[in-house]
Amino acid sequence: MSDFFNLFFAPEMAFFKYAFLTAIVAAVAFGIIGTFVVVKQISSIAGAISHCVLGGIGAAVYAETALGWSWCKPIYGAVVAALLAAIIIGLVSMYAKQREDTVIGAVWAIGMAIGLMFIAKTPGYVSLESYLFGNILLVSSDDFWVTLGLDLFIIAVVIIFFNNFLAVCFDSKFAAIRGVKVKFFYLLLLCLTALTIVLLVNIVGIIMVIALLTLPAAIAGQFTSRLWSMMVLAVLFSIIFSTVGMGISYKLDLPSGPTIVLLAGSCYVILVAKKLIPKSWEKRSQVAS
Amino acid sequence: MMNQAEDMIKISNLDFSYESGKQVLSNVNLRIKKDELTCIVGPNGGGKTTLLNLILGLLVPDYGTIAVLGEPPLKARQRIGYMPQYFSLDQNFPITALEVVVMGKLHSSFWGSYSKADKRAAHDALAKIDLAHCADLTFSELSGGQRQRVLIARALATEPELLLLDEPTASVDPEFQDEFYTMLSMLRRNMGIVIVSHDISFVSRHVDSVLCVNHEVHVHPTTTFDNTPISEIYNHGVNLIRHDRCTAEGHSHDHCNVKAHTHE
C-alpha cells in the first residue's frame, strides 16, 4: 500500500495523480447518474449512447487528421454524438410510436458503424483500443479539467431539479398531471446520462461503460432504499472501484478498464449470491421436510 | 335546468382511437354533476382507462370536446387529484411514503422545490389515511394496501376539486375498506369523486351514478327518490349490476351491451 502512495506523490508520476483525481471527480457523476439509470431502468439506453460515442470519436479523428481541423478533439465528437444519441432515442420513443427497444438497438449499431467507417477512411493508423477499453492512465491534465467542469454541471442540474427528476422517474403520469414538463426532464436526464458516459469512456472505455455506470448504484441499492443515500453510496463505491482498480492494474500490469470492471462486477456478484444462497437452502430444507 | 358551471365533467360527441386504428371510444356524451360520486365500470379493454386518460389530458380525442371543471383537461388537470393503481408503479423504487405524498404538492414551478407548508400538508394527508407512523418507510417496506393508501394520500395532498381513483377497492387492504368508504362519504362534501372499478358490489351502495364503458358510454343515475325497480330498467344483466334504485334519465337502454357487465 505504501508503494501505491509513493507512486501517487512522486513528481515523475504526475500522470498517475491526474488519473487518480479524474477518477475521484468523475465518480461523483457516475454515482448520481448511475442511480437514476438503475431506478429508471434505462441501462440499455445508456449502452446505446456509449456505443454511439465511437461514431463521434471517429468523425472527430477523421476531421482532425483527414480534413486538418486541428481544433477538433475526439472528446468534442464524443460529446456531440452522445447528446445526439440521447435526444434521438428520447424523441423517437416519445413521438414516433416505435418500440423503444428497437430504436435502442438501431442507434447502438448505427453509431458504432459510423465510427468504424470514419476510422477506416482516416489516413494512417488509428488505435481504437483506448476508446473501446479505456485507459485511465493516459488521462491528461486537460482531461481532468474537462471532467471537473462536466461534473459540476451535472451535479448542479440534478440538485436544482431533484424533485422533478424523482417524480418523473417514479410516476411520470402523475408528474405530468401536476404540471411537470415530463418530456423535457426525461430528455434532460438522458442528456446528463450522455455527458456522464463521455466521462466514463476515458476510464473504462465504450464497451464497459454500462458496468461502471450501473454496478456501483446497483450495489448501493442492496444496502439502502433511499434515493439520496443510494447516490452517496454509489459515489463511494465508484471511487473505491476506480482507484483500487487502478492501483491493482498498475501493480500487476493489467489493463485498467477490465480490472476496474471486474472488481465492481465481482463485488456485485458476491452480494447477489449472498442474498440468493440462504433462500435456496431454506427452500431445499422445506422440501426435504 | 342544469347549468354549465355545475358540470364537473362534460364530454360531447367524443371519438377516440389509437394509432393502430382501433376505435376505443365512439360517440361518447356524458355529464357528471359537481359533488356527485360517480363510478365508471366496464370490461378490461372496454376503454375505462382510455376515458380516464382523456379526462386527465394525457390523450387527445380524435373528435369531440371534453370540459373538466369548466376547462379543457390540460388546464383543469392540476385541480384533479389522481390515484393510479399501486402496482402500475415500480415497487422497489427507493422512495419513502412521505416523498411519494409530497409529490402531490409538486406545483408547476419550474424548480419543483417543496416548502415547509408542503411537507406539513403531506404529513397531514398521511395522517388522514392512518399512515402517519409510516412516513419514513420506503414504498417497498409497505404492504400492498398501504401503498394504495399512500397514493390516495398523495391525491388528497393536491387539494383537488375532483378526485379520480383508479380501482381503489381492488387493492386497498380489507381492514381499511370500511374506513375508506367512510372517508369517501366525508370527502364528497368538498369535492367531486370519480371511481373506476370493476368491483360491482361497490357500485350499489355508495355512488350516485354509474357509467358503463364498453366502447360506448351509458349513464345510469342512481337516485334515492325514484323507486323504479331495477328489472324494469335493465331487461338484461340484472344480476350483474345491482343498483339499488335506478332511473332511466339520460340513458338509452337499447344500446346497452349486456356483455359490458359480464366480467369476473
Interface residues (C-beta under 8 A of the other chain):
Chain A: V39 Q41 K97 I160 F161 F162 N163 N164 L166 A167 C169 F170 D171 K173 F174 A175 A176 I177 R178 G179 V180 G221 T224 S225 R226 L227 M230
Chain B: E19 L56 G57 L58 R77 Q78 I80 Y82 P84 L89 D90 N92 F93 P94 I95 T96 E99 V100 M103 G104 L106 H107 S108 W111 G112 S113 Y114 T138 S140 E141 R154 T158
